[in-house]
Amino acid sequence: MAQLSGIVVFNVAFVIALMFTVGMITSVKGDVCTDLIPFTPKWCDGDITVSDDCWDACRRRYQFLAKATCDYLPSFPGPNKSVCKCFYNC
């Protein structure tokens, strides 16, 4: 009986460790989501030169930022049509 409960405890611990490891791997390989934030940039030229205000706008909204780009979208509502595109882990 003691041997059986030892096996059960080991198997439960193994499954929990496996779930934790898979969770860590999927968070590293997680999907990347995007969000558009309207703003008035200091300068804006795609992902080559992203102004600090674009980075700051994304960082305020998403702590773990992967990337930020800024662009001019004629179809975007707002007076200046500039958007900061934030890429972050979902």
C-alpha positions in Angstrom: 0.0 0.0 0.0 2.8 2.4 0.9 4.5 1.5 -2.4 1.3 2.3 -4.4 0.8 5.7 -2.7 4.5 6.5 -3.4 3.9 5.8 -7.1 0.8 7.9 -7.2 2.6 10.8 -5.5 5.4 10.5 -8.0 3.0 10.4 -11.0 1.1 13.4 -9.8 4.3 15.4 -9.2 5.5 14.4 -12.7 2.3 15.5 -14.4 2.4 18.9 -12.5 6.0 19.4 -13.6 5.2 18.5 -17.2 2.2 21.0 -17.2 4.5 23.7 -15.8 7.1 23.0 -18.4 4.6 23.1 -21.3 3.1 26.3 -19.9 6.6 27.9 -19.9 7.3 26.8 -23.5 4.0 28.0 -24.8 4.4 31.4 -23.2 7.8 31.8 -24.9 6.3 30.6 -28.3 3.0 32.5 -27.7 1.1 34.3 -30.4 1.8 37.9 -31.0 -1.1 40.3 -30.9 -1.3 43.8 -32.2 -3.1 47.0 -31.3 -3.4 50.3 -33.0 -3.1 53.5 -30.9 -3.9 56.9 -32.5 -1.3 59.5 -31.6 0.6 62.5 -32.8 4.1 61.4 -33.4 7.3 63.4 -33.2 8.4 61.4 -36.3 7.1 58.3 -37.8 8.7 56.1 -40.4 7.5 52.5 -40.1 9.7 50.3 -37.8 13.0 52.0 -39.0 12.6 55.1 -36.9 9.9 54.8 -34.2 9.7 57.9 -32.0 9.9 57.6 -28.3 6.3 58.7 -27.8 5.1 55.7 -29.8 7.2 53.3 -27.7 6.0 55.0 -24.5 2.3 54.7 -25.6 2.7 51.0 -26.2 4.7 50.4 -23.0 2.0 52.2 -21.0 -0.6 49.8 -22.4 1.5 46.6 -22.6 4.4 46.0 -20.2 5.9 43.2 -22.2 6.3 44.8 -25.5 7.8 42.9 -28.4 7.9 45.6 -31.0 6.4 48.9 -32.0 5.9 50.5 -35.4 4.3 53.7 -36.5 2.5 54.5 -39.7 0.2 56.8 -41.5 -3.2 55.3 -42.3 -5.5 57.4 -44.5 -8.5 55.2 -43.5 -7.8 55.6 -39.7 -10.1 57.9 -37.8 -8.7 61.0 -36.2 -7.2 64.3 -37.3 -3.6 63.2 -38.1 -4.2 59.6 -39.3 -1.0 58.5 -37.5 -1.1 55.2 -35.6 1.3 53.5 -33.3 1.1 49.7 -33.8 2.0 47.7 -30.7 3.1 44.1 -31.0 2.9 42.2 -27.7 2.6 38.6 -26.5 -1.0 37.5 -26.2 
